[in-house]
């Protein structure tokens, strides 16, 4: 699997992420560290499944959502001073690179997120 860049980059991210999150203080380890790890592992599983599946659209969309969750958890970890600015910059670059590879894959397979439906202003019902 290492011949495909997204898999190699995701593996490298997991290799960095697991030990980094294990260093979180106890009060954050079970809430934020485990969630961060789980969402990263979920992302990895989704892209593996997408590689093995003919209809990739739904799996790639789910992977994209997991990557967005991971970004949020990492930002929260930085804001809570659980990772340093340097660590945050490093992991953000890695996640952005993975996101770009995922975006290219989604574009090639036609698995793009559907635009949100336009909001329609409706008058409120009288009470």
TIFI-963723 format. One record per residue: residue number from 1; residue in one letter; x negated, y negated, z negated of N, C-alpha, C, O in turn. Coordinates in steps of 0.05 Angstrom, whole numbers, padded with zeros to 5 digits. Each point is the difference from the previous one (the first is absolute). Layout:
BEGIN
+-----+------+--------+--------+--------+--------+--------+--------+--------+--------+--------+--------+--------+--------+
! pos ! code !    n.x !    n.y !    n.z !   ca.x !   ca.y !   ca.z !    c.x !    c.y !    c.z !    o.x !    o.y !    o.z !
+-----+------+--------+--------+--------+--------+--------+--------+--------+--------+--------+--------+--------+--------+
! NUM !    A !      X !      Y !      Z !      X !      Y !      Z !      X !      Y !      Z !      X !      Y !      Z !
...
+-----+------+--------+--------+--------+--------+--------+--------+--------+--------+--------+--------+--------+--------+
! end
This chain:
BEGIN
+-----+------+--------+--------+--------+--------+--------+--------+--------+--------+--------+--------+--------+--------+
! pos ! code !    n.x !    n.y !    n.z !   ca.x !   ca.y !   ca.z !    c.x !    c.y !    c.z !    o.x !    o.y !    o.z !
+-----+------+--------+--------+--------+--------+--------+--------+--------+--------+--------+--------+--------+--------+
!   1 !    X ! -00016 !  00024 !  00000 !  00016 ! -00024 !  00000 ! -00017 ! -00025 !  00000 !  00010 ! -00022 !  00006 !
!   2 !    X ! -00035 !  00024 ! -00013 ! -00017 ! -00024 ! -00002 ! -00005 ! -00013 !  00027 ! -00011 ! -00022 !  00000 !
!   3 !    X !  00017 !  00036 !  00022 ! -00005 ! -00013 !  00026 !  00019 ! -00023 !  00006 ! -00005 ! -00016 !  00018 !
!   4 !    X !  00027 !  00015 ! -00032 !  00020 ! -00022 !  00004 ! -00005 ! -00021 ! -00021 !  00002 !  00006 ! -00024 !
!   5 !    X ! -00008 ! -00031 !  00031 ! -00008 ! -00021 ! -00019 !  00019 ! -00004 ! -00023 ! -00009 ! -00005 ! -00023 !
!   6 !    X !  00036 !  00006 !  00027 !  00018 ! -00006 ! -00022 ! -00002 !  00021 ! -00022 !  00003 ! -00007 ! -00024 !
!   7 !    X ! -00009 !  00032 !  00031 ! -00003 !  00021 ! -00020 ! -00025 ! -00004 ! -00016 ! -00001 !  00004 ! -00024 !
!   8 !    X ! -00021 ! -00010 !  00038 ! -00025 ! -00004 ! -00014 !  00001 ! -00025 ! -00018 ! -00010 !  00001 ! -00023 !
!   9 !    X !  00022 ! -00022 !  00032 !  00003 ! -00025 ! -00016 !  00018 !  00005 ! -00024 ! -00006 ! -00010 ! -00022 !
!  10 !    X !  00027 !  00025 !  00026 !  00018 !  00006 ! -00023 ! -00014 !  00018 ! -00020 !  00003 ! -00005 ! -00024 !
!  11 !    X ! -00018 !  00024 !  00033 ! -00016 !  00017 ! -00019 ! -00019 ! -00017 ! -00016 ! -00003 !  00003 ! -00024 !
!  12 !    X ! -00011 ! -00021 !  00038 ! -00020 ! -00018 ! -00014 !  00015 ! -00018 ! -00020 ! -00011 ! -00005 ! -00021 !
!  13 !    X !  00034 ! -00004 !  00028 !  00016 ! -00016 ! -00019 !  00007 !  00016 ! -00025 ! -00003 ! -00010 ! -00022 !
!  14 !    X !  00012 !  00034 !  00026 !  00007 !  00017 ! -00023 ! -00025 !  00006 ! -00017 !  00002 !  00001 ! -00024 !
!  15 !    X ! -00024 !  00003 !  00037 ! -00025 !  00006 ! -00014 ! -00008 ! -00024 ! -00017 ! -00011 !  00004 ! -00022 !
!  16 !    X !  00017 ! -00028 !  00030 ! -00006 ! -00024 ! -00016 !  00021 ! -00005 ! -00020 ! -00005 ! -00007 ! -00023 !
!  17 !    X !  00030 !  00011 !  00031 !  00023 ! -00008 ! -00017 !  00004 !  00017 ! -00025 !  00005 ! -00011 ! -00021 !
!  18 !    X ! -00008 !  00037 !  00023 !  00005 !  00017 ! -00023 ! -00018 ! -00007 ! -00023 !  00010 ! -00005 ! -00022 !
!  19 !    X ! -00037 !  00004 !  00025 ! -00017 ! -00007 ! -00023 !  00005 ! -00029 ! -00010 ! -00002 ! -00005 ! -00024 !
!  20 !    X !  00009 ! -00013 !  00043 !  00004 ! -00028 ! -00008 !  00025 ! -00002 ! -00018 !  00000 ! -00014 ! -00020 !
!  21 !    X !  00021 !  00028 !  00027 !  00025 ! -00002 ! -00016 ! -00003 !  00016 ! -00027 !  00014 ! -00007 ! -00019 !
!  22 !    X ! -00031 !  00026 !  00018 ! -00004 !  00015 ! -00025 ! -00013 ! -00018 ! -00021 !  00000 !  00007 ! -00024 !
!  23 !    X ! -00012 ! -00029 !  00033 ! -00013 ! -00018 ! -00019 !  00019 ! -00021 ! -00011 ! -00008 ! -00016 ! -00017 !
!  24 !    X !  00033 !  00016 !  00026 !  00020 ! -00019 ! -00011 !  00003 !  00005 ! -00030 ! -00002 !  00023 ! -00009 !
!  25 !    X !  00007 ! -00043 ! -00006 !  00006 !  00004 ! -00029 !  00024 !  00018 ! -00004 !  00018 !  00001 !  00018 !
!  26 !    X ! -00017 !  00012 ! -00040 !  00022 !  00019 ! -00006 !  00028 ! -00012 !  00005 !  00017 !  00014 !  00011 !
!  27 !    X ! -00013 ! -00039 ! -00019 !  00027 ! -00011 !  00003 !  00008 ! -00004 !  00029 !  00024 ! -00003 !  00006 !
!  28 !    X ! -00043 !  00004 !  00013 !  00007 ! -00003 !  00028 ! -00005 !  00026 !  00015 !  00009 !  00003 !  00023 !
!  29 !    X ! -00022 !  00016 ! -00035 ! -00008 !  00024 !  00014 !  00025 !  00016 !  00009 !  00001 !  00011 !  00022 !
!  30 !    X !  00018 ! -00009 ! -00040 !  00023 !  00018 !  00006 !  00021 ! -00014 !  00018 !  00014 !  00013 !  00015 !
!  31 !    X ! -00012 ! -00039 ! -00017 !  00019 ! -00014 !  00017 ! -00012 ! -00007 !  00027 !  00011 !  00009 !  00021 !
!  32 !    X ! -00032 ! -00025 ! -00021 ! -00010 ! -00010 !  00025 ! -00021 !  00018 !  00013 !  00001 !  00004 !  00025 !
!  33 !    X ! -00018 !  00009 ! -00040 ! -00021 !  00017 !  00012 !  00013 !  00024 !  00014 ! -00007 !  00006 !  00023 !
!  34 !    X !  00025 !  00007 ! -00037 !  00012 !  00024 !  00012 !  00017 ! -00008 !  00024 !  00000 !  00015 !  00020 !
!  35 !    X !  00015 ! -00037 ! -00021 !  00016 ! -00008 !  00023 ! -00018 ! -00007 !  00023 !  00006 !  00007 !  00023 !
!  36 !    X ! -00028 ! -00021 ! -00028 ! -00018 ! -00007 !  00022 ! -00012 !  00025 !  00013 !  00000 !  00002 !  00024 !
!  37 !    X ! -00008 !  00017 ! -00040 ! -00011 !  00025 !  00011 !  00022 !  00014 !  00016 ! -00005 !  00010 !  00022 !
!  38 !    X !  00029 ! -00008 ! -00034 !  00021 !  00016 !  00013 !  00008 ! -00012 !  00027 !  00004 !  00014 !  00019 !
!  39 !    X ! -00002 ! -00040 ! -00018 !  00008 ! -00013 !  00025 ! -00022 !  00004 !  00021 !  00006 !  00004 !  00024 !
!  40 !    X ! -00031 ! -00004 ! -00032 ! -00022 !  00005 !  00019 !  00001 !  00029 !  00010 ! -00004 !  00005 !  00023 !
!  41 !    X !  00009 !  00014 ! -00042 !  00002 !  00028 !  00008 !  00024 !  00005 !  00018 ! -00001 !  00015 !  00019 !
!  42 !    X !  00023 ! -00029 ! -00025 !  00024 !  00002 !  00016 ! -00005 ! -00010 !  00029 !  00009 !  00013 !  00019 !
!  43 !    X ! -00024 ! -00035 ! -00017 ! -00007 ! -00011 !  00026 ! -00016 !  00021 !  00015 !  00006 !  00005 !  00024 !
!  44 !    X ! -00026 !  00007 ! -00037 ! -00016 !  00020 !  00013 !  00016 !  00024 !  00010 ! -00004 !  00009 !  00022 !
!  45 !    X !  00023 !  00000 ! -00039 !  00017 !  00022 !  00008 !  00017 ! -00007 !  00024 !  00004 !  00017 !  00018 !
!  46 !    X !  00007 ! -00041 ! -00017 !  00017 ! -00008 !  00022 ! -00015 ! -00002 !  00026 !  00011 !  00008 !  00021 !
!  47 !    X ! -00036 ! -00018 ! -00021 ! -00014 ! -00001 !  00025 ! -00009 !  00028 !  00010 ! -00001 !  00005 !  00024 !
!  48 !    X ! -00004 !  00013 ! -00043 ! -00007 !  00027 !  00008 !  00025 !  00013 !  00012 ! -00002 !  00013 !  00021 !
!  49 !    X !  00025 ! -00016 ! -00034 !  00025 !  00011 !  00012 !  00006 ! -00012 !  00027 !  00008 !  00014 !  00018 !
!  50 !    X ! -00013 ! -00040 ! -00015 !  00005 ! -00014 !  00025 ! -00018 !  00012 !  00022 !  00009 !  00002 !  00024 !
!  51 !    X ! -00033 !  00004 ! -00031 ! -00018 !  00011 !  00020 !  00009 !  00028 !  00010 ! -00004 !  00007 !  00023 !
!  52 !    X !  00017 !  00007 ! -00041 !  00009 !  00028 !  00006 !  00028 !  00001 !  00011 !  00010 !  00022 !  00008 !
!  53 !    X !  00004 ! -00044 ! -00006 !  00028 ! -00001 !  00007 !  00004 ! -00012 !  00028 ! -00015 ! -00019 !  00007 !
!  54 !    X !  00034 !  00029 !  00007 !  00006 ! -00012 !  00027 !  00013 ! -00027 ! -00003 ! -00008 ! -00019 !  00014 !
!  55 !    X !  00028 !  00016 ! -00031 !  00014 ! -00025 ! -00004 ! -00013 ! -00014 ! -00023 !  00007 !  00005 ! -00023 !
!  56 !    X ! -00024 ! -00024 !  00028 ! -00017 ! -00013 ! -00020 !  00013 ! -00026 ! -00011 ! -00008 ! -00009 ! -00021 !
!  57 !    X !  00028 ! -00001 !  00034 !  00011 ! -00026 ! -00006 !  00006 ! -00004 ! -00030 ! -00011 ! -00019 ! -00013 !
!  58 !    X !  00028 !  00036 !  00002 !  00009 ! -00004 ! -00028 ! -00023 !  00003 ! -00019 ! -00002 ! -00015 ! -00019 !
!  59 !    X ! -00016 !  00034 !  00024 ! -00023 !  00005 ! -00018 ! -00019 ! -00024 !  00000 ! -00010 ! -00008 ! -00020 !
!  60 !    X !  00006 ! -00004 !  00044 ! -00018 ! -00023 !  00002 !  00012 ! -00024 ! -00014 ! -00014 ! -00016 ! -00012 !
!  61 !    X !  00040 !  00012 !  00015 !  00014 ! -00022 ! -00014 ! -00002 !  00004 ! -00030 ! -00005 ! -00020 ! -00014 !
!  62 !    X !  00008 !  00044 !  00004 ! -00003 !  00005 ! -00028 ! -00029 ! -00005 ! -00009 ! -00004 ! -00011 ! -00022 !
!  63 !    X ! -00015 !  00019 !  00038 ! -00028 ! -00004 ! -00007 ! -00006 ! -00030 ! -00001 ! -00015 ! -00009 ! -00018 !
!  64 !    X !  00027 ! -00006 !  00036 ! -00004 ! -00029 !  00000 !  00011 ! -00013 ! -00026 ! -00012 ! -00017 ! -00012 !
!  65 !    X !  00035 !  00027 !  00003 !  00012 ! -00009 ! -00025 ! -00018 !  00007 ! -00024 ! -00003 ! -00016 ! -00018 !
!  66 !    X ! -00008 !  00040 !  00018 ! -00018 !  00008 ! -00021 ! -00025 ! -00017 ! -00001 ! -00010 ! -00007 ! -00022 !
!  67 !    X !  00000 !  00000 !  00045 ! -00024 ! -00017 !  00001 !  00006 ! -00028 ! -00011 ! -00016 ! -00012 ! -00013 !
!  68 !    X !  00040 !  00002 !  00018 !  00009 ! -00025 ! -00011 !  00002 !  00001 ! -00030 ! -00008 ! -00019 ! -00014 !
!  69 !    X !  00018 !  00041 !  00003 !  00001 !  00004 ! -00029 ! -00028 !  00001 ! -00012 ! -00005 ! -00012 ! -00021 !
!  70 !    X ! -00013 !  00025 !  00035 ! -00028 !  00001 ! -00009 ! -00012 ! -00027 ! -00002 ! -00014 ! -00007 ! -00019 !
!  71 !    X !  00019 ! -00010 !  00039 ! -00010 ! -00027 !  00000 !  00010 ! -00015 ! -00025 ! -00015 ! -00015 ! -00013 !
!  72 !    X !  00041 !  00018 !  00007 !  00012 ! -00013 ! -00023 ! -00013 !  00009 ! -00026 ! -00007 ! -00016 ! -00017 !
!  73 !    X !  00003 !  00042 !  00014 ! -00011 !  00011 ! -00025 ! -00029 ! -00009 ! -00003 ! -00009 ! -00006 ! -00023 !
!  74 !    X ! -00006 !  00004 !  00045 ! -00028 ! -00009 ! -00002 ! -00001 ! -00030 ! -00007 ! -00017 ! -00008 ! -00016 !
!  75 !    X !  00035 ! -00007 !  00027 !  00001 ! -00029 ! -00007 !  00007 ! -00003 ! -00029 ! -00012 ! -00017 ! -00014 !
!  76 !    X !  00031 !  00032 !  00004 !  00008 !  00000 ! -00028 ! -00024 !  00007 ! -00018 ! -00005 ! -00012 ! -00021 !
!  77 !    X ! -00010 !  00033 !  00029 ! -00023 !  00008 ! -00015 ! -00021 ! -00022 ! -00002 ! -00012 ! -00004 ! -00021 !
!  78 !    X !  00009 ! -00010 !  00043 ! -00019 ! -00023 !  00000 !  00010 ! -00022 ! -00018 ! -00015 ! -00011 ! -00017 !
!  79 !    X !  00041 !  00004 !  00019 !  00012 ! -00021 ! -00016 !  00000 !  00006 ! -00029 ! -00001 ! -00018 ! -00017 !
!  80 !    X !  00001 !  00044 !  00010 ! -00001 !  00008 ! -00028 ! -00029 !  00004 ! -00010 ! -00005 !  00010 ! -00022 !
!  81 !    X ! -00014 ! -00017 !  00040 ! -00029 !  00003 ! -00006 ! -00008 !  00029 ! -00005 ! -00017 !  00006 ! -00017 !
!  82 !    X !  00030 !  00012 !  00031 ! -00007 !  00029 ! -00002 ! -00022 !  00007 !  00020 ! -00015 !  00019 ! -00004 !
!  83 !    X !  00014 ! -00034 !  00026 ! -00022 !  00002 !  00019 ! -00012 ! -00028 !  00005 !  00015 ! -00020 ! -00002 !
!  84 !    X ! -00040 !  00019 !  00007 ! -00013 ! -00025 !  00005 !  00007 ! -00012 !  00027 !  00012 !  00014 !  00017 !
!  85 !    X ! -00019 ! -00039 ! -00014 !  00005 ! -00013 !  00026 ! -00015 !  00015 !  00022 !  00010 !  00004 !  00022 !
!  86 !    X ! -00034 !  00003 ! -00028 ! -00017 !  00015 !  00020 !  00013 !  00027 !  00008 !  00001 !  00007 !  00023 !
!  87 !    X !  00009 !  00007 ! -00043 !  00014 !  00025 !  00005 !  00026 ! -00004 !  00016 !  00006 !  00015 !  00019 !
!  88 !    X !  00008 ! -00036 ! -00026 !  00025 ! -00006 !  00014 ! -00006 ! -00007 !  00029 !  00015 !  00008 !  00018 !
!  89 !    X ! -00035 ! -00024 ! -00013 ! -00008 ! -00007 !  00027 ! -00007 !  00025 !  00016 !  00008 !  00003 !  00023 !
!  90 !    X ! -00024 !  00014 ! -00035 ! -00008 !  00025 !  00014 !  00024 !  00017 !  00007 !  00004 !  00008 !  00023 !
!  91 !    X !  00013 ! -00002 ! -00043 !  00023 !  00017 !  00005 !  00020 ! -00013 !  00019 !  00013 !  00014 !  00015 !
!  92 !    X ! -00010 ! -00040 ! -00016 !  00018 ! -00014 !  00018 ! -00010 !  00003 !  00029 !  00017 !  00003 !  00018 !
!  93 !    X ! -00043 ! -00005 ! -00014 ! -00011 !  00004 !  00027 !  00006 !  00028 !  00010 !  00007 !  00004 !  00023 !
!  94 !    X ! -00011 !  00015 ! -00041 !  00005 !  00028 !  00008 !  00030 !  00005 !  00007 !  00006 !  00012 !  00020 !
!  95 !    X !  00011 ! -00022 ! -00037 !  00029 !  00003 !  00005 !  00008 ! -00015 !  00025 !  00017 !  00010 !  00016 !
!  96 !    X ! -00028 ! -00033 ! -00011 !  00006 ! -00015 !  00025 ! -00009 !  00016 !  00025 !  00014 !  00000 !  00020 !
!  97 !    X ! -00037 !  00012 ! -00022 ! -00010 !  00016 !  00023 !  00018 !  00024 !  00005 !  00006 !  00006 !  00023 !
!  98 !    X !  00002 !  00007 ! -00045 !  00019 !  00022 !  00003 !  00027 ! -00010 !  00011 !  00011 !  00014 !  00017 !
!  99 !    X ! -00002 ! -00037 ! -00026 !  00024 ! -00011 !  00011 ! -00001 ! -00006 !  00030 !  00019 !  00004 !  00014 !
! 100 !    X ! -00042 ! -00014 ! -00005 ! -00004 ! -00005 !  00028 !  00001 !  00026 !  00016 !  00012 !  00001 !  00022 !
! 101 !    X ! -00025 !  00020 ! -00032 !  00000 !  00026 !  00014 !  00028 !  00011 !  00000 !  00009 !  00011 !  00020 !
! 102 !    X !  00006 ! -00014 ! -00042 !  00027 !  00010 ! -00001 !  00018 ! -00016 !  00020 !  00016 !  00012 !  00014 !
! 103 !    X ! -00020 ! -00038 ! -00014 !  00015 ! -00016 !  00019 ! -00005 !  00008 !  00029 !  00019 !  00001 !  00016 !
! 104 !    X ! -00044 !  00004 ! -00009 ! -00006 !  00009 !  00027 !  00014 !  00027 !  00006 !  00011 !  00004 !  00022 !
! 105 !    X ! -00012 !  00014 ! -00041 !  00013 !  00026 !  00003 !  00030 ! -00003 !  00004 !  00012 !  00012 !  00017 !
! 106 !    X !  00000 ! -00030 ! -00033 !  00028 ! -00005 !  00002 !  00007 ! -00011 !  00027 !  00021 !  00007 !  00012 !
! 107 !    X ! -00037 ! -00025 ! -00002 !  00005 ! -00013 !  00026 ! -00002 !  00021 !  00022 !  00016 !  00000 !  00018 !
! 108 !    X ! -00036 !  00018 ! -00020 ! -00004 !  00020 !  00021 !  00024 !  00020 !  00000 !  00006 !  00011 !  00022 !
! 109 !    X !  00005 ! -00006 ! -00045 !  00022 !  00020 ! -00001 !  00027 ! -00012 !  00001 !  00021 !  00014 ! -00001 !
! 110 !    X ! -00019 ! -00041 !  00002 !  00026 ! -00013 !  00000 !  00013 ! -00001 ! -00027 !  00025 ! -00003 ! -00001 !
! 111 !    X ! -00039 !  00007 ! -00020 !  00011 !  00000 ! -00027 ! -00003 ! -00027 ! -00013 ! -00015 ! -00004 ! -00019 !
! 112 !    X !  00030 ! -00014 !  00029 ! -00001 ! -00027 ! -00011 !  00024 ! -00004 ! -00018 !  00021 !  00011 !  00004 !
! 113 !    X ! -00026 ! -00028 ! -00024 !  00022 ! -00006 ! -00019 !  00021 ! -00016 !  00015 ! -00006 ! -00017 !  00017 !
! 114 !    X !  00031 !  00024 ! -00022 !  00022 ! -00014 !  00013 !  00003 ! -00028 ! -00013 ! -00001 ! -00002 ! -00024 !
! 115 !    X !  00006 ! -00018 !  00041 !  00003 ! -00027 ! -00012 !  00026 !  00000 ! -00017 !  00019 !  00013 !  00005 !
! 116 !    X ! -00021 ! -00029 ! -00026 !  00023 ! -00003 ! -00018 !  00023 ! -00013 !  00016 ! -00004 ! -00016 !  00017 !
! 117 !    X !  00028 !  00025 ! -00024 !  00024 ! -00012 !  00012 !  00002 ! -00029 ! -00008 ! -00005 ! -00007 ! -00023 !
! 118 !    X !  00013 ! -00010 !  00042 !  00003 ! -00029 ! -00007 !  00021 ! -00003 ! -00022 !  00021 !  00014 !  00000 !
! 119 !    X ! -00025 ! -00033 ! -00017 !  00019 ! -00006 ! -00021 !  00023 ! -00016 !  00012 ! -00004 ! -00018 !  00016 !
! 120 !    X !  00028 !  00026 ! -00024 !  00023 ! -00015 !  00009 !  00012 ! -00013 ! -00024 !  00005 !  00012 ! -00021 !
! 121 !    X ! -00001 ! -00038 !  00023 !  00012 ! -00015 ! -00022 !  00030 !  00004 !  00001 !  00014 ! -00008 !  00019 !
! 122 !    X ! -00004 !  00021 ! -00039 !  00029 !  00004 ! -00002 !  00011 ! -00016 ! -00023 ! -00013 ! -00003 ! -00021 !
! 123 !    X !  00036 ! -00009 !  00025 !  00011 ! -00015 ! -00022 !  00007 !  00018 ! -00023 !  00009 !  00023 !  00004 !
! 124 !    X ! -00012 ! -00032 ! -00028 !  00006 !  00015 ! -00024 !  00030 !  00002 ! -00002 !  00015 ! -00018 !  00006 !
! 125 !    X ! -00006 !  00041 ! -00016 !  00028 !  00005 ! -00003 !  00010 ! -00016 ! -00024 ! -00014 ! -00002 ! -00021 !
! 126 !    X !  00037 ! -00010 !  00023 !  00011 ! -00015 ! -00022 !  00008 !  00019 ! -00023 !  00008 !  00023 !  00005 !
! 127 !    X ! -00010 ! -00033 ! -00029 !  00007 !  00017 ! -00023 !  00029 !  00000 ! -00007 !  00008 !  00013 ! -00019 !
+-----+------+--------+--------+--------+--------+--------+--------+--------+--------+--------+--------+--------+--------+
! end
